[in-house]
């Protein structure tokens, strides 16, 4: 994707993450923000506009150069050589965790970079949102995604890692707090009996989503399609105005 379009898409996600953050931690005082896998840095821009000390790291030279031209502090390379332990008030993982080969150890290493009492924002593609966002399950499952996640699993995952959940939803946007007494734990696997019913639920959901997409029976697909048509034809503003009058 061209850097300008990618930056714009990131910026929209950043605005959503900032709104979610402010809705649930409106009085939180932070100074430093770091994003791992920042790409062009669009996610960081709304936080930077709040006069926070924002930085990020990635490996894509073109995206990094585009973000730097926007005045963002973006670095090339491994975040371990950039970020000190217990130094970041707010650490952001936006569409990164699903790429981790060893998420337990990697996330613990990231938590170690957060100041005691600091926070972590995680955003991953939620498997139960395929019908609302991807429509076709084949667009969701891709080779670059090592693991798939859903809200209940992430509840267990972050609890086992010793983090306090401030917010979490099925879209898999989570806000988490690092306790002051947090310590790394030795875990090879994470599971809980509360998750036993989910494999058949996921299988049923994927099959259902596939057939709805195949026969164009997904209402979310038609909602997005009609919105795009109205937008392209210029009908979106008058329809919105009409609906607002109708609601009154």
N, C-alpha and C positions, 0 to 999 in steps of 0.2 A: 504494500500500500504506500502511495506517495506520502512523504513526511508531513505535508500540510494537512491532508485528510486524516492521517493517523493522529496527529496532534489534536485536531478538532474533536475526534472521537474520544481521545483520552481526557480532554478538557471537560467534556460532558460527564464522563464518569467521575472525574475529580469533583465536580460541582455536586453530584449526587452523594458522594462519600462525605464531603464536607457538610452537606445538609443533614445527613444521617448522624454524623458526629455531633453537630451542634444541637440536634433535637434530643439527644440522649445524654450529652455532657455539656450543657450550655454554659456552665460556669468554670469549665476546665481551663486552667492556665498552663500553657505549654510554650516552649521557646523553639525547640528543634524538631524538625520533621525529616525523615529519610524514607525514600522509596527504593526498594530493590526491584530491578527489572523495570526501570522507569521509562524505557523507550525514549520518546522525544520530550518527556517531562510534562505532558499536558495535565496529568492527574495532580501534579504538584502546584500548578499555577494558581488555582483558587486558594490554596493554603498560603502561597507566597504573597498573594494579594491581601492577606490578613496580617502582613508584616511579620511572618514567622521565618525563621532561619531554615530554609528548605534545601535539600540536596538529594541526589540520587545516583544510582550506578546502573550500567547496562553494558552490553557488548556490541551494540549496533552503532557503528561510527556515524552513518548518515543521520539517523534519528537523534543521536547525541548532539551533533553539530547544529541541527535545526533547533533543538531546545536551548542550546547555549546562545544562539542568536536571539532568543526570546528573553535572555537575561537570567536563565536558570543555571544553577550550579550542578552540573552533571559530570560524572566521572566514568571513565572506561575501566573495566576490570572487576576483580573480586571485591565484594563489599567488606570482607574480613580485613583487607589491607587499608581500608578507608575509614571504617567505623570502629571506634573503641568500645570496649565493654561498658555497659551501664551509662551510655552517653546520649541516647536518643529518647526524647519525650514521647514521640509518636512515630512508630514504624509502620509503613504501608506495604502490603503485599496485594497488589491488584492484578489478578489473572496471572499469577506466578506460581502459587503453591501446587497447582495441578500438574506442573512440570517437574516437581521434585522427585528424584528417584528414591530418596530416603527422607520422607517428610518428618518423621519423628525427630531424628537427629538434627535436621536442617532447621526446623521450626524452633527447637530448643536453643540452637546456636543464635538464632535471630532474637529470641526472647532475652538472651544474655546480653544483647546489645542495647536493650531498652533500660532506661533508668528505673530504679525501684519505685513502684507506684505509677509508672508510665503506662502507655497504651499501645495496642497493636490493632490495626485495621486489616482485615483479611477479606478479599473478594475473590471467589472462584465460581466457575459456571456450575450452578446447581442442577443436578440431574433431573429433579422434578419440575424444572422450568423449561424443558425441551419444547413442550407444546406451546409455550407462550413466547419463546424467543427464537428458537431454531426451527421449529415446526417439523423438520425432517430429522429423525434421530441420527442419520448418517452424517449430518452436518455438525452434530454435537461430538460424536466419537471420532477422534482423529489421533494420528500417531504421536503427535507432540504432547498429548495429554496422557500422563502416566497413570493417574488415578482419577476417579470420579467421586464427587462428594455430595452429601445432602445434609440438611440441617441437623437431624437427630444424631448422625455420626459425628459431625463437628462439635456438637454439644459434649459428647463423650470424649472426643479427641482432646479438646482444649481443657476439659476438666481433669483428665488424666495427666496432662502436662502441667497442671497446677495454676492455670490461668482462671481469672474470674470473668464470667461473661456479663457484659453490660447490655449487649444487644446481639441478636442473631435471627436470621429469617431463612425461608426456603430458597430464596435467591442466592443464599450463601454469602451474604454480607454480614460480617461479624465485627463487633467492637469488643476488645478484651483488655482487662487490666492485669498488669503484672504485680503480684503481691510484694510487699517489702521484704518478706522472708523467703522469696522464691529461690529454689535450688533445682539444678538439673536432676533428672531421675533416669534410672536405667530401665528402659522399656524397649523390647524388640517388636512387640505387636500391641495394638490397641483395639479392644473389643469390649462389649458389655451385653448381657443377656437381653437388655431392652432392644437390641438391634436384630434379634433373631428373626423377626417377622419381615424384615425389609427386603431380603433377596427376592422372595416371590412377588412382593409389592412392586419392586423395581421392574422385574420381568414383565408383569402384567401391564404396568404403565407404559413401558417402551413399545410393547406390541400394540396397545391401544393407540398410542401416539402415531405409530407407523401407519396403521390403517386409516386413521382420521386424516393424516397428511396425504396418503395415496389417493383417497377418494374426495379430498378437499372438503372434509366435514369439520375441520377445526375452526371454531368461531374466532379464535385469536388470529388465525391466518387471514380471514376475511376482514377483520377489524383493521389490521395493518395494511392490507391491500387497498381497502376503500379509502383509508386515510392518505395513502400515497397518491391515489388517483385524484382525490379532492385537492391535495397539495399541488400537484402538477397542473391541474386545470384551473387553479385559482378559486375553487369553490369552498376551500376550507374556512376562510374568515366569515363569509355570509352564513354558512351552516352553523358555525360556532355561535354566531350572533343569534340565529334563529332558535337554537337549542337553549341559549341563556334566557331568551324571552319566554320560551315554553316552560322552563323550570320555574319562572316567576309566577 
